[in-house]
């Protein structure tokens, strides 16, 4: 790198806003959100089942802990021959990671529904499934969203690593536009946008939680 | 293709176990960088967590900084630091420390904050003050969460130390980089599986630490922030 190279060349940023910056940002958003959504789709039924049938939880919990210890970065490379350069190479490892955060939070959220709430719901005539969908899951929303926030922020930050297997949205910007050309501007842009994206998603999830738990409004903020 | 068979054949070749590119050397490099990064991160994360948790001041600031650091893309930090300091251990340590401090700091802070006020009253009633309360009460009670933070960080660090190979200083990631470049897939599998095994070993190590380090009365509590 030339010694007088500035950290950010604004003219490069302005002339590359659409491509690659915009396209890689959109790609990054897509690759980091799909695993969180898939993770939630799997974690909700699995967590509900574990909360209901307690004997299921210890083996599931152990399995999740093992999955958690399997690094996404190693999975990216192990999956390459099976999924090659398709999105699945990034999506599968990240989904596995989000499961390790989401399942314990779904179970934990359902566990902390107070017994009197459950009994009151039964008393006013909720059948088990309706009680689950309309009372227990809504009460568990704050804990589930807390898990979603951790999973989403981690996912946004981890997608970049998939640049090493030729995917990865902003990671591509960092690796091919920045590092391989010894050019710091795309690296700085990639880092800043990645952090901004994580915060935007985190903020959106907080708003989602407010919208889903209207009864918590007006109470003291936690 | 059978992953297990590939790995077994690769690891079984005698030349893998000798010389400067052999498994023992690469393994030692990998564990060395990881341990150094984790040590630095623990020093920063645990001390800041204890300080903010014990005094109750600066906790919000620390948590906010930890959140920003958590969102940092690791390879961005790595490659940016490389451009300024050149190839070497500094960029790898910078990237790994940025990765490891947030979970350690946040869990330590939450652990110390979460110590029951009644317990603190009791400790004061027994004549403990300031540092004594911290060391004799808050740290032992917060230990499950502190260990959880360290475990999360350690697993991520041994996994991510793989990137050291991308800036030319070896480690198990070397097999992944070289294998990809030479299109020798068994080598990529070998390196990846060794990283997975190392991460699992770290998980087991922390299970044992929790088993023998945490007071029996506290072991059932503490779910914490991952």
Interface residues (C-beta under 8 A of the other chain):
Chain A: X1 X65 X66 X68 X69 X70 X71 X72 X73 X74 X75 X77 X78 X80 X81 X82 X100 X101 X104 X108 X150 X153 X154 X156 X157 X158 X159 X160 X161 X163 X164 X170 X171 X174 X175 X178 X179 X182 X184 X187 X188 X190 X191 X194 X195 X198 X199 X202
Chain B: X1 X3 X67 X68 X70 X71 X72 X73 X74 X75 X76 X77 X79 X80 X82 X83 X84 X155 X156 X158 X159 X160 X162 X163 X166 X176 X180 X185 X188 X189 X191 X192 X193 X195 X196 X199 X200 X202 X203 X223 X225 X226
